[in-house]
Amino acid sequence: MTASPSCCRRNFASEFASPAREGRQDNRRTTMKAVTSGFLASLMLGASAFAAPATVYSGGDILTMQGPTPRYVEALVEKDGRILFVGKKSGALRAAGKDARKVDLAGAALLPGFIDAHGHLVYATHTMLDADLAGVKDIPELLARLKAHAAETPEGERIVGMGYRAEQMAEKRHPTRAELDTVSATRPITISDGSGHHGVFNTALMKELKLGAGTPDPEGGFFDRIQGSRELEGHAAETAWMAILATRKPLTDAQTRKGVQRASQLWVENGMTTASELGLGLSGDDIPIVTTIINEKLLPIDLVIFAKASASERIIDSAYQIQKSHTNPNGETSADLLAVRPDLDKRYINRVRLAGIKFWMDGSVDTAFLSRPFAKNPPGVTTPDYRGMRVDPQDQLVAALDKYWKSNRQIAAHAIGDEAIEQLLVAAEATARDKGMGDDRPIVQHAQFLRPDQLQRVKALNGTVSFTAAGIYPMGDYIRDLIGPERVSWVGPANSAERLGVNWTINTDWPAGVSPSLLYAAWNVVNRQTRSGAVLVPEERVSAYAAMRAITINGAYQYREEKTKGTLEAGKLADLVILSANPVKVDPAAIKDIQVLQTLKEGRVVYARPASAPVKTAQIPASVHGEDAHPPAGPERELSERDRRTLAALVEAGAQD
């Protein structure tokens, strides 16, 4: 988890909420007229004083992402946020009308906007306010970055940093609290490593929390001790570290605005028009943050939310209480928020949608829940026949499936090991036998060690597997050693999923992943090259086109939004990305170097790469612990009436088709 680079900090919120934009949103009515060519040639919108002319795109590869093989058209027309026409340029010019704006792609490639199949935008609202410790080469560099950040942190606030990797630094260890004390002996400091499983605190924080030699190691975690004593050295892991993270103060409204601005900027810079939060409730102030996002219209792109399972009942119950206590359950709040959704998808409120519930069936690659022991124990693990660990209880998963099966609440599960995946499949299969099959589309997130028989069962459930593919390069050699040669073919079997016809996606898991770039993730799944230069399970490489479908139409299908997103078809939202090169045509090794030139949400430019921006390549970090941690549950802030009303509207909207 890292802070945003300086190039990622421009604010689109004010532009998004402009009067002209609101006028366009408030006056959209649609009818559709088919033409003999088979394309929906026109989308006639109600007259509006604010209506903009159509825009015609041509002059480059326009890849529609329709069907199993690449399909190109000469031109695309956008009008009032939707795709009006795709096809021949002559037909596009006729459909667009005489006042149309014409955009020459000049050889660039136009594709559907990318869909974030597993990310943490709300959680990133926190992490992007912290010191960026990613890529530090040694402890002195880490301390220097912390000191610089401390100078900008107001007095009275905790100094927080994120992103260092112990195995990547010259010392091959975590810093100590004595070393953090050189940054400040009086102000509390916490720093998290890039995986979120480990961290270090200083003496001031230890005193604030009354930690000491008598503090026991909690179940599922531990504190490092100074050699020869019980005194705390400063490093904590797993549940011990999560408990420390949970003591962080909730964000203020001003901090929320700044964090959302930085996070959403990073998402659009990477071509994403639909973001996600796969675990609302990671922090105790997540609901107030989402309330602020909704009521202040802070997002330039859509956000799909899955509530963290342990927090989901609190989230939904808060909404139901509002509904029970008012004659008109949501009053004006619901009506006002729903009225501005431009594509008439009433599941969204001001670009936010509550889609389902997320479970954690295990932890990281090091703690993956396996059916058989690791071939080689992770560093520091001495347990014989170590199989990782289970996290969320099975009975909670079963109860949620029973409650939400055949509803509009999807179930997603963080499941890295094959035994974690097994627990999800067993529960889902039992529910399907009991209640019958519907359009539930359960999601296996990460699916790092997925057996062939389990892939068949995912298909039978009409499920999706979402691979955190960006970890193949930095983690592949390490994973191969952990799992052993007999099971290495289970690692991220994207091509097996493709051949079997299972819907599969790739994701970044940002900020817990290794890179925020879906193009970098695509490069990984196409090439499967590891740091040593080896190819990890060559037969599981996929074509570049299959990889691009994984971040467009497959992502839309995963979230039940394939009717409005994921392909370039007349009538769909004009969610677009313009790339410096066509990923399907370049050398596969060059996919990670492709630049996002523009990101457009419903026809409006939400990111344009500055002409002066240096050419950059995707970060290839040295980490080997890139999966997201079992998340902390921060201190819960009492929900205000405003929070509860907005949440009630969100829950009500999410129940609609």
NULO-319230 format. One line per 10 residues: number of its first residue (from 1); their letters; for each residue z negated, y, x of C-alpha. Coordinates in nm, 4 decimals. Example, Ala and Ser with C-alpha at 12.3 -4.5 7.8 and 13.67 -1.06 7.14 Angstrom:
residues 2
1 = as = -0.7800/-0.4500/1.2300  -0.7140/-0.1060/1.3670
end
This chain:
residues 657
1 = mtaspsccrr = 0.0000/0.0000/0.0000  0.1108/0.3196/0.1648  0.1191/0.6878/0.0983  0.4435/0.8604/0.0153  0.6497/1.0063/0.2951  0.7023/1.3800/0.2758  1.0554/1.3306/0.1453  0.9132/1.1630/-0.1629  0.7066/1.4504/-0.2989  0.9361/1.6677/-0.5082
11 = nfasefaspa = 0.8395/1.7182/-0.8713  1.0772/1.6161/-1.1519  0.8170/1.6622/-1.4279  0.9005/2.0260/-1.5020  1.2723/1.9512/-1.5167  1.2121/1.6549/-1.7468  1.0181/1.8693/-1.9932  1.2682/2.1552/-2.0001  1.3482/2.3127/-2.3420  1.7121/2.2132/-2.3167
21 = regrqdnrrt = 1.6171/1.8543/-2.2516  1.3761/1.8479/-2.5421  1.6421/1.9921/-2.7704  1.8832/1.7192/-2.6727  1.6226/1.4533/-2.7358  1.5143/1.5868/-3.0722  1.8651/1.6021/-3.2165  2.0134/1.2628/-3.1323  2.1626/1.0542/-3.4117  2.4104/0.7829/-3.3359
31 = tmkavtsgfl = 2.6993/0.6038/-3.5031  2.9397/0.3707/-3.3292  3.3099/0.3083/-3.3775  3.4895/0.0066/-3.2333  3.8391/0.0264/-3.0868  4.1069/-0.2428/-3.0498  4.0551/-0.2650/-2.6739  3.7234/-0.4370/-2.7415  3.5211/-0.1527/-2.5945  3.3031/0.0689/-2.8092
41 = aslmlgasaf = 3.5120/0.3782/-2.7433  3.2996/0.6438/-2.9018  2.9378/0.7177/-2.9738  2.9249/1.0098/-3.2134  2.5973/1.1965/-3.1888  2.4660/1.4499/-3.4366  2.5570/1.8095/-3.3676  2.3132/1.9945/-3.1475  2.3082/2.3445/-3.0110  2.1933/2.1892/-2.6850
51 = aapatvysgg = 2.4538/1.9083/-2.6668  2.6149/1.8834/-2.3250  2.9788/1.7962/-2.2633  3.0695/1.4416/-2.1711  3.0878/1.3406/-1.8052  3.3655/1.1219/-1.6652  3.2965/0.9176/-1.3507  3.5866/0.7741/-1.1527  3.7164/0.7440/-0.7987  3.4974/0.4574/-0.6769
61 = diltmqgptp = 3.3897/0.1038/-0.7540  3.2348/0.0994/-1.1017  3.0649/-0.2398/-1.1230  2.9638/-0.3212/-1.4807  2.7391/-0.6238/-1.3983  2.8794/-0.8014/-1.7051  2.9328/-1.1740/-1.6707  2.8965/-1.4249/-1.3855  3.1592/-1.2650/-1.1592  3.2123/-0.9011/-1.0554
71 = ryvealvekd = 3.3929/-0.6892/-1.3144  3.5208/-0.3395/-1.2384  3.6513/-0.0536/-1.4510  3.8366/0.2625/-1.3531  3.6125/0.5102/-1.5300  3.2906/0.5558/-1.7229  3.2061/0.8305/-1.9725  2.8495/0.9488/-2.0331  2.7667/1.1563/-2.3391  2.4206/1.2685/-2.4532
81 = grilfvgkks = 2.2395/1.0074/-2.2500  2.4481/0.7064/-2.3471  2.7591/0.5380/-2.2177  3.0450/0.6507/-2.4394  3.3300/0.4562/-2.2817  3.4122/0.2192/-1.9942  3.7668/0.1192/-1.9055  4.0921/0.2804/-1.7950  4.0737/0.6371/-1.6707  4.3329/0.7522/-1.9213
91 = galraagkda = 4.1221/0.6185/-2.2071  3.8098/0.7729/-2.0583  3.9688/1.1181/-2.0487  4.0755/1.0885/-2.4098  3.7303/0.9719/-2.5198  3.5540/1.2442/-2.3232  3.7467/1.5378/-2.4660  3.8900/1.8516/-2.3110  3.5575/2.0048/-2.2066  3.4437/1.6994/-2.0134
101 = rkvdlagaal = 3.2878/1.7334/-1.6708  3.4650/1.5185/-1.4116  3.2806/1.3507/-1.1231  3.4790/1.2035/-0.8352  3.2741/0.9236/-0.6818  3.4732/0.9672/-0.3587  3.4526/0.5981/-0.2808  3.0869/0.5539/-0.3723  2.9796/0.2714/-0.6033  2.8430/0.3200/-0.9551
111 = lpgfidahgh = 2.6119/0.0522/-1.0991  2.3495/0.0248/-1.3733  2.0151/0.1737/-1.2732  1.7822/-0.0701/-1.1002  1.4993/-0.2305/-1.2957  1.1599/-0.2778/-1.1347  1.0675/-0.6361/-1.2262  0.7216/-0.6194/-1.0693  0.5653/-0.3024/-0.9360  0.2509/-0.0956/-0.9708
121 = lvyathtmld = 0.3473/0.2637/-1.0420  0.0127/0.3513/-1.2009  -0.1797/0.1994/-0.9122  0.0498/0.3838/-0.6706  -0.0698/0.7055/-0.8346  -0.3931/0.6371/-0.6451  -0.2542/0.5041/-0.3187  -0.0044/0.7848/-0.2672  -0.2881/1.0334/-0.2376  -0.4309/0.8471/0.0609
131 = adlagvkdip = -0.3666/0.8516/0.4343  -0.0560/0.6524/0.5249  -0.1609/0.3896/0.7792  0.1496/0.1722/0.7534  0.3051/0.0843/1.0852  0.0196/0.2033/1.3093  0.0564/0.0357/1.6474  -0.3050/0.0477/1.7555  -0.6494/0.1675/1.6522  -0.6244/0.5067/1.8300
141 = ellarlkaha = -0.3120/0.5866/1.6242  -0.4913/0.4742/1.3077  -0.7868/0.7015/1.3840  -0.5562/0.9941/1.4606  -0.3823/0.9595/1.1234  -0.7175/0.9379/0.9481  -0.8412/1.2530/1.1220  -0.5303/1.4421/1.0135  -0.5789/1.3252/0.6554  -0.9509/1.4091/0.6652
151 = aetpegeriv = -0.8648/1.7679/0.7540  -0.6703/1.7936/0.4267  -0.9305/1.6147/0.2112  -1.1714/1.8484/0.0280  -1.5369/1.8326/0.1223  -1.7301/1.5950/-0.0991  -1.4382/1.3562/-0.1449  -1.4130/1.0157/0.0171  -1.1615/0.9837/0.3006  -0.9275/0.6968/0.2121
161 = gmgyraeqma = -0.6440/0.5342/0.4016  -0.4164/0.2399/0.3306  -0.1508/0.0225/0.4904  -0.2596/-0.0856/0.8403  -0.2032/-0.4468/0.9505  -0.4556/-0.6050/1.1853  -0.2075/-0.8631/1.3131  0.0452/-0.5877/1.3805  -0.1785/-0.3693/1.5960  -0.2228/-0.4089/1.9702
171 = ekrhptrael = -0.5892/-0.5068/1.9306  -0.5089/-0.7859/1.6787  -0.8225/-0.7019/1.4813  -0.9609/-0.4737/1.2150  -1.1265/-0.1484/1.3245  -1.5062/-0.1339/1.3203  -1.7286/0.1063/1.1288  -1.8334/0.2563/1.4627  -1.4698/0.3454/1.5285  -1.4337/0.4982/1.1821
181 = dtvsatrpit = -1.7507/0.6977/1.2500  -1.5540/0.8895/1.5158  -1.3423/1.0316/1.2318  -1.6550/1.1402/1.0437  -2.0173/1.0381/1.0774  -2.1164/1.2164/0.7556  -1.8301/1.1646/0.5079  -1.7684/0.8216/0.3504  -1.4476/0.6496/0.4678  -1.2680/0.3408/0.3383
191 = isdgsghhgv = -0.9377/0.2028/0.4669  -0.7460/-0.0868/0.3129  -0.5039/-0.3064/0.4963  -0.1516/-0.3409/0.3596  -0.2276/-0.6542/0.1589  -0.5267/-0.5074/-0.0234  -0.7354/-0.8142/0.0651  -0.9189/-0.6570/0.3574  -1.0646/-0.3226/0.4518  -1.3153/-0.1309/0.6639
201 = fntalmkelk = -1.5854/0.1229/0.5783  -1.7862/0.3603/0.7933  -2.1619/0.4085/0.8266  -2.1746/0.6980/0.5791  -2.0150/0.4814/0.3110  -2.2509/0.1965/0.3933  -2.5502/0.4265/0.3432  -2.4059/0.5686/0.0210  -2.3695/0.2199/-0.1266  -2.6983/0.0953/0.0250
211 = lgagtpdpeg = -2.5306/-0.1869/0.2141  -2.7065/-0.3451/0.5094  -2.8172/-0.6593/0.6883  -2.9721/-0.7888/0.3687  -2.6499/-0.7584/0.1690  -2.5312/-1.1124/0.0912  -2.1730/-1.2280/0.1070  -2.0440/-1.2475/-0.2520  -1.8731/-1.5557/-0.3865  -1.5099/-1.5452/-0.2828
221 = gffdriqgsr = -1.5594/-1.2824/-0.0113  -1.7499/-1.1898/0.3010  -1.8649/-0.9131/0.5360  -1.8136/-0.9347/0.9108  -2.1423/-0.9086/1.1001  -2.2179/-0.7649/1.4442  -2.2376/-1.0590/1.6818  -2.5884/-1.1978/1.7137  -2.7223/-1.0153/1.4060  -2.6830/-0.9733/1.0306
231 = eleghaaeta = -2.5843/-0.6062/1.0610  -2.2521/-0.5180/0.8995  -1.9654/-0.4504/1.1389  -1.7568/-0.2653/0.8795  -1.4882/-0.5162/0.7845  -1.5002/-0.6777/0.4393  -1.2646/-0.9244/0.2743  -1.1619/-1.0362/-0.0748  -1.4358/-0.9901/-0.3392  -1.6607/-0.8044/-0.0950
241 = wmailatrkp = -1.3856/-0.5500/-0.0347  -1.2903/-0.5318/-0.4018  -1.6481/-0.4362/-0.4888  -1.6315/-0.1475/-0.2411  -1.2958/-0.0274/-0.3737  -1.4424/-0.0285/-0.7238  -1.6841/0.2501/-0.6283  -1.4092/0.5082/-0.5832  -1.4322/0.8063/-0.8191  -1.1719/0.8358/-1.0969
251 = ltdaqtrkgv = -0.8841/1.0727/-1.0336  -0.8952/1.4216/-1.1761  -0.6087/1.5390/-1.3967  -0.4719/1.7416/-1.1049  -0.4826/1.4378/-0.8768  -0.3154/1.2298/-1.1459  -0.0276/1.4773/-1.1733  0.0200/1.4814/-0.7968  -0.0005/1.1026/-0.7653  0.2413/1.0403/-1.0519
261 = qrasqlwven = 0.4846/1.2927/-0.9048  0.4834/1.1204/-0.5674  0.5038/0.7697/-0.7107  0.7863/0.8405/-0.9552  0.9756/1.0247/-0.6831  0.9622/0.7169/-0.4620  1.0860/0.4959/-0.7464  1.3872/0.7186/-0.8253  1.4738/0.7590/-0.4568  1.5165/0.3834/-0.4551
271 = gmttaselgl = 1.7533/0.3824/-0.7520  1.5113/0.2621/-1.0198  1.5454/0.3884/-1.3756  1.2857/0.1506/-1.5228  0.9541/0.1177/-1.3411  0.6646/-0.1151/-1.4135  0.2900/-0.1471/-1.3883  0.2059/-0.5165/-1.3718  -0.1675/-0.4827/-1.4132  -0.2917/-0.1809/-1.6067
281 = glsgddipiv = -0.6650/-0.1836/-1.5438  -0.6551/-0.2318/-1.1667  -0.8606/0.0859/-1.1556  -1.1192/0.2002/-1.4042  -0.9333/0.5221/-1.4843  -0.5920/0.3678/-1.5558  -0.6036/0.4426/-1.9298  -0.6791/0.8139/-1.8786  -0.3995/0.8240/-1.6196  -0.1504/0.6718/-1.8650
291 = ttiinekllp = -0.2751/0.9080/-2.1355  -0.1997/1.2038/-1.9095  0.1426/1.0595/-1.8239  0.2280/1.0244/-2.1934  0.0881/1.3491/-2.3270  0.2192/1.5637/-2.0420  0.5545/1.3811/-2.0201  0.5227/1.3300/-1.6459  0.7781/1.0520/-1.5979  1.1521/1.1025/-1.5424
301 = idlvifakas = 1.2131/0.7269/-1.5909  1.0827/0.4496/-1.8169  0.7598/0.2620/-1.7410  0.6928/-0.0913/-1.8680  0.3233/-0.1834/-1.8640  0.1452/-0.5186/-1.8608  -0.2311/-0.4947/-1.9043  -0.4511/-0.6782/-1.6558  -0.5865/-0.9781/-1.8458  -0.9531/-0.8995/-1.7828
311 = aseriidsay = -0.9000/-0.5460/-1.9149  -0.6533/-0.6230/-2.1944  -0.9075/-0.6783/-2.4696  -1.0768/-0.3480/-2.3856  -0.7428/-0.1709/-2.3903  -0.6259/-0.3189/-2.7181  -0.9682/-0.3059/-2.8865  -0.9942/0.0648/-2.8090  -0.6697/0.1153/-2.9954  -0.7722/-0.0981/-3.2888
321 = qiqkshtnpn = -1.0964/0.0958/-3.3299  -0.8967/0.4144/-3.3722  -0.6726/0.2442/-3.6257  -0.9725/0.1229/-3.8265  -1.1498/0.4574/-3.8255  -0.8662/0.6724/-3.9599  -0.6911/0.6619/-4.2942  -0.3719/0.7493/-4.1111  -0.4483/0.5378/-3.8032  -0.2684/0.7409/-3.5427
331 = getsadllav = -0.2478/1.0723/-3.7218  0.0013/1.3144/-3.5761  -0.0341/1.1680/-3.2279  0.1786/0.8630/-3.2955  0.4459/1.0475/-3.4940  0.4753/1.3273/-3.2402  0.5005/1.0927/-2.9431  0.7458/0.8545/-3.1045  0.9732/1.1346/-3.2198  1.0968/1.2184/-2.8710
341 = rpdldkryin = 1.2273/0.8770/-2.7676  1.5990/0.9439/-2.7150  1.7316/0.5897/-2.7451  1.5363/0.5180/-3.0642  1.3508/0.2270/-2.8994  1.0205/0.2844/-3.0747  0.8373/0.0584/-2.8358  0.8348/0.3516/-2.5910  0.6220/0.6620/-2.6191  0.7276/0.9412/-2.3839
351 = rvrlagikfw = 0.8835/0.6799/-2.1543  0.5857/0.4419/-2.1575  0.5808/0.0968/-2.3205  0.2977/-0.1580/-2.3402  0.4852/-0.4862/-2.3072  0.2279/-0.7573/-2.2454  -0.0593/-0.9062/-2.0501  -0.0755/-1.0079/-1.6841  -0.2892/-1.2907/-1.5413  -0.3769/-1.3637/-1.1789
361 = mdgsvdtafl = -0.3577/-1.7398/-1.1252  -0.4194/-1.7106/-0.7493  -0.4298/-1.4469/-0.4743  -0.2119/-1.3957/-0.1660  0.0038/-1.6257/0.0458  -0.3149/-1.7067/0.2382  -0.5032/-1.7984/-0.0802  -0.2141/-1.9496/-0.2801  -0.3380/-2.2216/-0.5147  -0.1565/-2.5384/-0.4026
371 = srpfaknppg = -0.1460/-2.8912/-0.5420  -0.1808/-3.0306/-0.1886  -0.3540/-2.8773/0.1152  -0.1857/-2.6242/0.3405  0.0003/-2.7802/0.6332  -0.1730/-2.5265/0.8570  -0.4745/-2.3251/0.7530  -0.4372/-1.9455/0.7431  -0.6179/-1.7535/1.0215  -0.9954/-1.7651/0.9868
381 = vttpdyrgmr = -0.9970/-2.0505/0.7329  -1.1884/-2.3571/0.8562  -1.2226/-2.5418/0.5244  -1.0816/-2.8951/0.5503  -0.8007/-2.9755/0.3047  -0.7776/-2.6079/0.2112  -0.5718/-2.5527/-0.1072  -0.6296/-2.1820/-0.1700  -0.8112/-2.0598/-0.4789  -0.7853/-2.0098/-0.8504
391 = vdpqdqlvaa = -0.8605/-1.6611/-0.9883  -0.8420/-1.5994/-1.3651  -1.0000/-1.8721/-1.5822  -0.7667/-2.1138/-1.7592  -0.9387/-2.0673/-2.0953  -0.8525/-1.6952/-2.0941  -0.4863/-1.7765/-2.0328  -0.4823/-2.0359/-2.3110  -0.6477/-1.7932/-2.5533  -0.3976/-1.5174/-2.4734
401 = ldkywksnrq = -0.0993/-1.7481/-2.5178  -0.2415/-1.8681/-2.8479  -0.2951/-1.5104/-2.9663  0.0325/-1.3538/-2.8543  0.2877/-1.6385/-2.8689  0.5750/-1.5376/-3.0978  0.4580/-1.1757/-3.0856  0.5995/-0.8789/-2.9001  0.3372/-0.9169/-2.6270  0.4777/-1.1073/-2.3305
411 = iaahaigdea = 0.2615/-1.3064/-2.0901  0.3160/-1.2626/-1.7163  0.1273/-1.4501/-1.4471  0.0821/-1.3799/-1.0779  0.1366/-1.7329/-0.9459  0.2222/-1.7920/-0.5804  0.1206/-2.1540/-0.5240  0.2701/-2.4488/-0.7097  -0.0677/-2.5378/-0.8647  -0.1074/-2.1813/-0.9939
421 = ieqllvaaea = 0.2404/-2.2073/-1.1475  0.1454/-2.5458/-1.2907  -0.1541/-2.3982/-1.4725  0.0693/-2.1409/-1.6415  0.3324/-2.3967/-1.7379  0.0812/-2.6460/-1.8773  -0.0756/-2.3780/-2.0965  0.2592/-2.2355/-2.2135  0.4029/-2.5797/-2.2890  0.0984/-2.6728/-2.4966
431 = tardkgmgdd = 0.1268/-2.3480/-2.6916  0.4983/-2.4021/-2.7510  0.4329/-2.7538/-2.8826  0.1663/-2.6198/-3.1156  0.3404/-2.3052/-3.2404  0.7067/-2.3764/-3.1760  0.9499/-2.1938/-2.9543  1.0175/-1.8265/-3.0037  1.1579/-1.5531/-2.7862  0.8450/-1.5252/-2.5748
441 = rpivqhaqfl = 1.0053/-1.5131/-2.2261  0.6954/-1.5839/-2.0138  0.7224/-1.4468/-1.6594  0.6213/-1.6262/-1.3394  0.5568/-1.3450/-1.0922  0.6052/-1.4091/-0.7168  0.6779/-1.7852/-0.7614  0.6546/-1.8220/-0.3856  0.6117/-2.2017/-0.3843  0.8066/-2.3210/-0.6891
451 = rpdqlqrvka = 0.8812/-2.6926/-0.7240  1.2190/-2.8127/-0.8616  1.0530/-2.9803/-1.1611  0.8716/-2.6556/-1.2422  1.1971/-2.4620/-1.2361  1.3349/-2.6982/-1.5022  1.0266/-2.6351/-1.7160  1.0579/-2.2567/-1.6809  1.4096/-2.2915/-1.8196  1.2845/-2.4971/-2.1146
461 = lngtvsftaa = 1.0411/-2.2160/-2.1974  1.3163/-1.9521/-2.1697  1.1073/-1.7925/-1.8976  1.1826/-1.5748/-1.5975  1.0842/-1.6202/-1.2345  1.0492/-1.2982/-1.0379  1.0596/-1.3415/-0.6601  0.8930/-1.0921/-0.4267  1.1906/-1.1399/-0.1990  1.1254/-0.8557/0.0450
471 = giypmgdyir = 0.8711/-1.0739/0.2242  1.1256/-1.3269/0.3505  1.2056/-1.1413/0.6737  0.8528/-1.0425/0.7829  0.6724/-1.3441/0.6343  0.9224/-1.6296/0.6458  0.8213/-1.7857/0.9779  0.4541/-1.7600/0.8870  0.5110/-1.9129/0.5425  0.7121/-2.2014/0.6913
481 = dligpervsw = 0.4176/-2.2890/0.9158  0.1671/-2.2644/0.6295  0.3568/-2.4833/0.3870  0.5108/-2.7337/0.6265  0.8609/-2.8839/0.6420  0.8202/-3.1097/0.3379  0.7673/-2.8164/0.1017  0.9615/-2.5375/0.2666  1.2478/-2.5869/0.0192  1.0135/-2.4580/-0.2540
491 = vgpansaerl = 0.9975/-2.1110/-0.0990  1.1646/-1.8584/-0.3310  1.4401/-2.0916/-0.4611  1.6655/-1.8209/-0.6037  1.9911/-2.0143/-0.5714  1.8394/-2.3153/-0.7469  1.7412/-2.0840/-1.0317  2.0932/-1.9387/-1.0354  2.2593/-2.2804/-1.0500  2.0230/-2.4001/-1.3211
501 = gvnwtintdw = 2.0769/-2.0932/-1.5375  1.7176/-1.9703/-1.5206  1.6808/-1.5941/-1.5568  1.5486/-1.4717/-1.2227  1.4714/-1.1318/-1.0787  1.3579/-0.9882/-0.7475  1.0900/-0.7263/-0.7074  0.9136/-0.5084/-0.4521  0.5509/-0.5408/-0.5742  0.5103/-0.1882/-0.4395
511 = pagvspslly = 0.2647/-0.0594/-0.3208  0.1318/-0.4089/-0.2372  0.4711/-0.5280/-0.1133  0.6407/-0.4659/0.2182  0.9050/-0.2144/0.1074  0.9745/-0.0042/-0.2049  1.3489/-0.0746/-0.1752  1.5149/-0.3221/-0.4100  1.8226/-0.3102/-0.1870  1.6040/-0.4359/0.0973
521 = aawnvvnrqt = 1.4753/-0.7103/-0.1338  1.8376/-0.7965/-0.2194  1.9247/-0.8107/0.1526  1.6435/-1.0618/0.1984  1.7461/-1.2954/-0.0821  2.1143/-1.2862/0.0234  2.0501/-1.3479/0.3941  1.7048/-1.5147/0.4053  1.6758/-1.4254/0.7726  1.3286/-1.4358/0.9256
531 = rsgavlvpee = 1.1873/-1.2320/1.2116  1.2637/-1.5155/1.4566  1.6313/-1.5060/1.3597  1.6135/-1.8337/1.1661  1.7484/-1.8697/0.8136  1.4761/-1.9847/0.5760  1.6225/-2.2616/0.3582  1.9914/-2.1649/0.3897  2.0878/-2.3441/0.0679  1.8741/-2.0991/-0.1298
541 = rvsayaamra = 2.0810/-1.7952/-0.0235  2.2582/-1.6252/-0.3124  2.5665/-1.4087/-0.3401  2.5330/-1.0316/-0.3248  2.6551/-1.0129/-0.6837  2.3838/-1.2522/-0.8014  2.1254/-1.0424/-0.6175  2.2477/-0.7252/-0.7881  2.2321/-0.8944/-1.1287  1.8723/-0.9812/-1.0452
551 = itingayqyr = 1.7824/-0.6105/-1.0285  1.9944/-0.4977/-1.3245  2.0784/-0.7177/-1.6236  1.8335/-0.9961/-1.5336  1.5552/-0.7386/-1.5103  1.6535/-0.5971/-1.8483  1.6449/-0.9476/-1.9966  1.3045/-1.0148/-1.8431  1.1632/-0.7172/-2.0342  1.3628/-0.7814/-2.3554
561 = eektkgtlea = 1.5694/-0.4684/-2.3036  1.9112/-0.6219/-2.2426  2.0500/-0.4559/-2.5562  2.0105/-0.1080/-2.4052  1.9979/-0.1555/-2.0267  2.1253/-0.3615/-1.7360  2.5040/-0.3396/-1.7713  2.7609/-0.0637/-1.8016  2.8762/-0.1041/-2.1622  2.9574/0.1490/-2.4292
571 = gkladlvils = 2.6535/0.2188/-2.6440  2.3956/0.1413/-2.3759  2.1774/0.3992/-2.2062  2.3452/0.5872/-1.9231  2.0901/0.4620/-1.6708  2.2953/0.4731/-1.3519  2.2710/0.4558/-0.9748  2.5346/0.5775/-0.7287  2.5333/0.3990/-0.3925  2.6949/0.4876/-0.0610
581 = anpvkvdpaa = 2.8694/0.1486/-0.0573  2.9299/-0.1459/-0.2878  2.6705/-0.4185/-0.2111  2.9127/-0.6853/-0.3307  3.1820/-0.5848/-0.0797  2.9917/-0.4946/0.2374  2.8898/-0.7384/0.5073  2.5793/-0.9102/0.3656  2.3826/-0.8012/0.6719  2.4505/-0.4352/0.5798
591 = ikdiqvlqtl = 2.3086/-0.4418/0.2269  1.9727/-0.3052/0.3431  2.1457/-0.0036/0.4979  2.3126/0.1150/0.1757  2.1847/0.4547/0.0628  2.0996/0.5621/-0.2911  2.2996/0.8834/-0.3401  2.1988/0.9575/-0.6992  1.9798/0.8111/-0.9698  2.0539/0.9099/-1.3293
601 = kegrvvyarp = 1.8292/0.8433/-1.6248  2.0176/0.8711/-1.9553  2.2886/1.0725/-1.7843  2.0517/1.3186/-1.6209  2.0207/1.3308/-1.2424  1.6599/1.2521/-1.1530  1.7324/1.2042/-0.7824  2.0071/1.3348/-0.5572  1.9970/1.2489/-0.1895  2.0096/1.5701/0.0134
611 = asapvktaqi = 2.3267/1.6036/0.2155  2.1150/1.6812/0.5195  1.8990/1.3694/0.4830  1.9221/1.1428/0.7858  2.0716/0.7987/0.7459  1.7814/0.5602/0.7145  1.7513/0.1851/0.7087  1.5060/-0.0150/0.5055  1.1685/-0.0534/0.6687  1.1137/-0.3989/0.8151
621 = pasvhgedah = 0.7380/-0.4183/0.8569  0.5563/-0.6664/1.0765  0.3185/-0.7771/0.8040  0.2736/-1.1382/0.7065  0.0449/-1.0730/0.4088  0.2691/-0.8937/0.1639  0.1654/-1.0284/-0.1764  -0.0515/-0.8158/-0.3982  -0.4217/-0.8759/-0.3865  -0.6421/-0.9904/-0.6683
631 = ppagperels = -0.6917/-0.6332/-0.7835  -1.0136/-0.4365/-0.7898  -1.1642/-0.3316/-1.1185  -1.2658/0.0261/-1.0557  -1.5477/0.2129/-1.2283  -1.4529/0.2483/-1.5916  -1.4342/0.6040/-1.7173  -1.5454/0.6571/-2.0755  -1.2370/0.7023/-2.2905  -1.2030/1.0360/-2.4600
641 = erdrrtlaal = -1.0843/1.0714/-2.8189  -0.7512/1.1910/-2.6760  -0.7265/0.8775/-2.4606  -0.8037/0.6500/-2.7541  -0.5576/0.8149/-2.9916  -0.2763/0.7979/-2.7385  -0.3624/0.4380/-2.6576  -0.3611/0.3484/-3.0261  -0.0140/0.4951/-3.0621  0.1036/0.3010/-2.7569
651 = veagaqd = -0.0309/-0.0285/-2.8890  0.1200/0.0327/-3.2326  0.4568/0.1188/-3.0804  0.4496/-0.1921/-2.8638  0.4271/-0.4114/-3.1729  0.7676/-0.2904/-3.2943  1.1045/-0.4440/-3.2209
end
